[in-house]
């Protein structure tokens, strides 16, 4: 997910040949970056279902199916909320969406132009990372803990590491689509 989100403006860097090169602060700026974000965020559903199935426990399998149903339902509303910045910027590129929010600098953010779409995206992103009140996939209040019932040790730690990495990713997506991305006070002026 982080690969298609620019983390800053282009910077000029000197090289050994005596020339200055302007490079972007991100891996790649795809023309269809928002479609890439939707595709990559939907892959997490497979991990949840396969984790419940691979544990060879009927309760884990049911927890995985329940989790996937929740995640699919919020993917739909997240996709609709991502269409609004696409229409406002006129581009599927995440870099172009971030640059379209810089005119005027802070009041041009899309959260001020469409707060309902930003609220829907915030709720969908909270559900995407299974945070309260959308923490049904982990089922901490139940005796069987959802899809990761049979996992302990490092396998359980990998689930939680992936969850926290996902929180960073959805924060970047929300900031890029509705909060102006890296266009914040002083970021464009200072190195």
C-alpha positions as CSV (number, residue, x, y, z in Angstrom):
1,X,0.0,0.0,0.0
2,X,2.8,2.4,0.9
3,X,4.4,1.9,-2.5
4,X,1.9,4.1,-4.4
5,X,1.5,6.9,-1.8
6,X,4.0,9.7,-2.2
7,X,5.5,10.6,1.1
8,X,6.7,14.1,0.1
9,X,7.4,16.4,-2.8
10,X,10.1,15.8,-5.3
11,X,13.5,16.7,-3.9
12,X,16.7,17.7,-5.6
13,X,19.7,15.5,-4.8
14,X,23.2,16.0,-6.0
15,X,25.0,13.0,-7.6
16,X,28.6,12.1,-8.2
17,X,28.4,13.2,-11.9
18,X,28.0,16.9,-10.8
19,X,24.3,17.0,-11.8
20,X,21.2,17.5,-9.6
21,X,18.4,15.0,-9.9
22,X,14.8,15.5,-8.8
23,X,13.5,12.3,-7.3
24,X,10.1,11.5,-5.8
25,X,9.7,10.5,-2.2
26,X,7.9,7.3,-2.8
27,X,8.4,4.1,-4.6
28,X,6.1,4.7,-7.7
29,X,3.3,7.0,-8.6
30,X,0.9,4.8,-10.7
31,X,-1.7,6.3,-12.9
32,X,-4.2,3.9,-11.4
33,X,-2.9,4.1,-7.8
34,X,-6.4,4.2,-6.2
35,X,-7.3,0.9,-7.9
36,X,-4.0,-0.5,-6.6
37,X,-5.0,0.5,-3.1
38,X,-8.4,-1.1,-3.4
39,X,-6.8,-4.3,-4.8
40,X,-4.2,-4.6,-2.1
41,X,-6.5,-3.9,0.8
42,X,-8.9,-6.6,-0.4
43,X,-6.2,-9.2,-0.3
44,X,-6.3,-9.2,3.5
45,X,-9.7,-11.0,3.3
46,X,-7.9,-14.1,1.9
47,X,-5.5,-14.2,4.8
48,X,-8.3,-14.2,7.4
49,X,-10.3,-17.0,5.6
50,X,-7.2,-19.1,5.0
51,X,-6.1,-18.7,8.6
52,X,-9.4,-19.9,9.9
53,X,-9.4,-22.8,7.5
54,X,-5.8,-23.8,8.0
55,X,-6.2,-24.3,11.8
56,X,-8.4,-27.3,11.2
57,X,-11.0,-26.2,13.8
58,X,-14.6,-25.6,13.0
59,X,-14.9,-22.6,15.2
60,X,-11.9,-21.0,13.6
61,X,-13.4,-21.6,10.2
62,X,-16.7,-20.0,11.2
63,X,-14.8,-17.1,12.7
64,X,-12.8,-16.7,9.5
65,X,-16.0,-16.7,7.4
66,X,-17.7,-14.2,9.7
67,X,-14.6,-12.0,9.5
68,X,-14.5,-12.1,5.7
69,X,-18.2,-11.2,5.5
70,X,-17.6,-8.2,7.6
71,X,-14.5,-7.2,5.7
72,X,-16.2,-7.5,2.3
73,X,-19.1,-5.4,3.4
74,X,-16.8,-2.5,4.5
75,X,-14.7,-2.9,1.3
76,X,-17.8,-1.8,-0.7
77,X,-18.4,1.4,1.3
78,X,-14.6,2.1,1.3
79,X,-14.6,1.8,-2.5
80,X,-17.5,4.2,-2.8
81,X,-15.8,6.7,-0.4
82,X,-12.6,6.5,-2.5
83,X,-14.5,7.5,-5.6
84,X,-15.1,11.1,-4.3
85,X,-11.4,12.2,-4.3
86,X,-11.1,10.6,-7.7
87,X,-13.9,12.7,-9.0
88,X,-12.8,15.9,-7.3
89,X,-9.2,15.5,-8.5
90,X,-10.0,14.1,-11.9
91,X,-7.3,11.4,-11.6
92,X,-6.8,7.9,-10.3
93,X,-3.2,8.8,-9.3
94,X,-2.6,9.2,-5.6
95,X,0.0,11.9,-6.3
96,X,-2.4,13.9,-8.4
97,X,-5.1,13.6,-5.7
98,X,-2.6,14.9,-3.1
99,X,-1.5,17.8,-5.4
100,X,-5.2,18.7,-6.1
101,X,-5.7,19.3,-2.4
102,X,-3.0,22.0,-2.2
103,X,-5.1,24.8,-3.7
104,X,-5.6,26.6,-1.3
105,X,-3.1,25.0,1.0
106,X,-5.3,23.7,3.9
107,X,-8.8,24.7,3.0
108,X,-8.5,22.8,-0.3
109,X,-8.4,19.4,1.5
110,X,-11.2,17.2,0.4
111,X,-12.4,16.7,3.9
112,X,-13.7,20.2,3.8
113,X,-15.3,19.8,0.4
114,X,-17.0,16.5,1.3
115,X,-17.1,15.7,5.0
116,X,-19.7,12.9,4.6
117,X,-17.4,11.0,2.2
118,X,-14.5,11.5,4.6
119,X,-16.6,10.2,7.5
120,X,-17.7,7.1,5.5
121,X,-14.0,6.4,4.6
122,X,-13.0,6.8,8.3
123,X,-15.6,4.4,9.4
124,X,-14.7,1.9,6.7
125,X,-11.0,2.2,7.5
126,X,-11.7,1.6,11.2
127,X,-13.6,-1.5,10.2
128,X,-10.8,-2.6,7.9
129,X,-8.3,-2.8,10.7
130,X,-10.8,-4.4,13.1
131,X,-10.8,-1.6,15.7
132,X,-13.6,-1.1,18.2
133,X,-16.6,-1.1,17.6
134,X,-15.8,-3.3,14.6
135,X,-13.7,-5.8,16.4
136,X,-16.0,-8.8,15.8
137,X,-13.4,-10.7,13.7
138,X,-11.1,-11.1,16.7
139,X,-14.0,-12.0,19.0
140,X,-12.1,-11.2,22.2
141,X,-15.3,-11.4,24.2
142,X,-16.0,-15.0,23.1
143,X,-14.5,-18.2,24.3
144,X,-13.2,-19.0,20.8
145,X,-11.2,-16.0,19.6
146,X,-12.4,-15.9,16.0
147,X,-10.1,-17.0,13.2
148,X,-6.9,-17.2,15.2
149,X,-8.1,-19.6,17.9
150,X,-5.4,-22.2,17.2
151,X,-2.5,-19.8,16.8
152,X,0.0,-18.9,19.5
153,X,3.5,-17.8,19.8
154,X,5.1,-16.3,16.7
155,X,2.2,-17.1,14.4
156,X,-0.1,-15.1,16.7
157,X,2.5,-12.3,16.8
158,X,2.5,-12.2,13.0
159,X,-1.2,-11.6,13.0
160,X,-0.9,-8.7,15.3
161,X,2.1,-7.3,13.5
162,X,0.1,-7.4,10.3
163,X,-2.7,-5.7,12.0
164,X,-0.6,-2.8,13.3
165,X,1.1,-2.4,9.8
166,X,-2.4,-2.3,8.4
167,X,-3.2,0.6,10.8
168,X,-0.3,2.6,9.5
169,X,-1.4,1.8,5.9
170,X,-5.0,3.0,6.3
171,X,-3.8,6.1,8.1
172,X,-1.7,6.9,5.0
173,X,-4.6,6.2,2.7
174,X,-7.0,8.4,4.7
175,X,-4.4,11.2,4.9
176,X,-3.6,11.0,1.2
177,X,-7.2,10.9,0.0
178,X,-8.9,13.5,2.3
179,X,-6.3,15.3,4.4
180,X,-3.9,16.7,1.8
181,X,-1.3,14.0,2.1
182,X,2.1,15.6,2.7
183,X,0.9,19.1,2.0
184,X,0.9,20.3,5.6
185,X,2.3,23.4,7.3
186,X,6.0,23.7,6.3
187,X,6.4,20.4,4.5
188,X,6.6,21.9,1.0
189,X,9.0,24.7,2.1
190,X,11.5,22.8,4.3
191,X,13.8,20.0,3.3
